[in-house]
Amino acid sequence: MTETRNVLGEPLEVCSIDPMTGFYRNGCCETGEQDTGTHVVCAQVTQEFLEFTKSRGNDLSTPRFNFPGLKAGDRWCLCVSRWKEAFDAGVAPPVVLAATHEKTLSVVSIEQLQNAL
């Protein structure tokens, strides 16, 4: 059995259990075939990012169904493509490298992730 790795090549750490995040809602930014959005970036969301992603049609701040809504400071597993879009726009939230899945590196570089810390 292989262990899931983070972008540092170490075992993937938990991103958040309050609020519970991850595509599989297990607190980790793990991914699989069903995860078409590739929710692998563990970020500490900012108000600026929440406004940016809402303007792109993905409102993460409004509570609905079993989703509590996020507030600035919460950690959340983001789609790598959305994080990159925010990075390119200058509004990427800081990343928790130890909890960010290694698959992230197929889209963005470790330097880009570090520059958002």
C-alpha positions as CSV (number, residue, x, y, z in Angstrom):
1,M,0.0,0.0,0.0
2,T,1.4,3.4,-0.9
3,E,0.9,6.4,1.3
4,T,-0.6,9.6,-0.1
5,R,2.2,12.3,-0.3
6,N,2.1,16.1,-0.1
7,V,4.0,18.6,-2.3
8,L,7.1,18.2,0.0
9,G,7.2,14.4,-0.6
10,E,6.1,13.7,2.9
11,P,2.9,12.0,4.2
12,L,-0.2,14.1,3.5
13,E,-1.4,15.9,6.6
14,V,-5.0,16.8,7.5
15,C,-6.1,20.1,6.1
16,S,-9.2,20.8,8.2
17,I,-11.9,19.0,10.2
18,D,-13.6,22.2,11.3
19,P,-15.0,22.8,8.8
20,M,-14.7,19.3,7.4
21,T,-13.1,19.5,4.0
22,G,-11.8,17.4,1.2
23,F,-13.5,15.8,-1.7
24,Y,-14.2,12.8,0.4
25,R,-15.0,14.9,3.5
26,N,-12.3,13.2,5.5
27,G,-10.3,16.4,6.3
28,C,-7.6,15.6,3.7
29,C,-7.0,17.0,0.2
30,E,-7.0,13.5,-1.3
31,T,-8.2,12.9,-4.8
32,G,-9.4,10.1,-7.1
33,E,-11.3,9.4,-10.3
34,Q,-14.6,10.9,-9.1
35,D,-12.8,14.2,-8.1
36,T,-13.1,15.9,-11.5
37,G,-12.3,19.3,-9.9
38,T,-9.0,17.9,-8.4
39,H,-9.5,19.4,-4.9
40,V,-5.9,19.0,-3.8
41,V,-4.7,22.5,-2.6
42,C,-5.1,23.0,1.2
43,A,-5.5,26.8,1.5
44,Q,-6.3,29.2,4.3
45,V,-8.9,31.2,2.6
46,T,-8.9,35.0,2.7
47,Q,-11.8,37.4,2.2
48,E,-10.2,38.6,-1.0
49,F,-10.1,35.0,-2.3
50,L,-13.7,34.3,-1.2
51,E,-14.9,37.4,-3.1
52,F,-12.8,36.3,-6.2
53,T,-14.2,32.8,-6.3
54,K,-17.7,34.0,-5.8
55,S,-17.3,36.4,-8.8
56,R,-16.3,33.3,-10.8
57,G,-19.5,31.4,-9.9
58,N,-18.3,29.4,-6.9
59,D,-19.7,30.9,-3.7
60,L,-17.9,29.3,-0.9
61,S,-19.0,31.8,1.8
62,T,-22.8,31.2,1.8
63,P,-24.1,28.3,4.0
64,R,-26.3,25.8,2.2
65,F,-27.5,22.2,2.7
66,N,-24.7,20.5,4.7
67,F,-22.1,23.2,3.9
68,P,-21.4,25.7,6.6
69,G,-20.0,28.4,4.4
70,L,-16.4,29.5,4.8
71,K,-15.0,32.6,6.4
72,A,-11.6,34.2,6.2
73,G,-9.1,32.0,8.1
74,D,-10.8,28.7,7.4
75,R,-8.7,26.0,5.7
76,W,-10.3,24.3,2.7
77,C,-9.3,21.9,-0.1
78,L,-9.5,24.0,-3.2
79,C,-9.5,22.9,-6.9
80,V,-6.0,23.3,-8.2
81,S,-7.3,25.1,-11.3
82,R,-9.2,27.7,-9.2
83,W,-6.2,28.3,-6.9
84,K,-4.0,28.8,-10.1
85,E,-6.6,31.2,-11.5
86,A,-6.5,33.2,-8.2
87,F,-2.7,33.1,-8.2
88,D,-2.6,34.5,-11.8
89,A,-5.0,37.2,-10.6
90,G,-2.9,38.0,-7.6
91,V,-5.5,36.9,-5.0
92,A,-4.4,33.3,-4.2
93,P,-4.8,32.4,-0.5
94,P,-1.8,31.0,1.4
95,V,-1.2,27.3,1.1
96,V,-0.6,24.7,3.8
97,L,2.2,22.7,2.0
98,A,2.1,19.7,4.4
99,A,-1.6,19.3,3.7
100,T,-1.5,19.9,-0.1
101,H,-1.5,16.8,-2.3
102,E,1.5,16.1,-4.5
103,K,-0.8,16.0,-7.6
104,T,-0.9,19.8,-7.3
105,L,2.6,20.0,-8.8
106,S,1.3,18.8,-12.1
107,V,-0.4,22.2,-12.5
108,V,1.6,24.7,-10.4
109,S,5.2,24.8,-9.2
110,I,6.4,24.5,-5.6
111,E,7.7,28.0,-6.0
112,Q,4.2,29.3,-6.9
113,L,2.8,27.6,-3.8
114,Q,5.6,29.0,-1.6
115,N,5.1,32.5,-3.0
116,A,1.5,32.4,-1.7
117,L,2.5,31.5,1.9
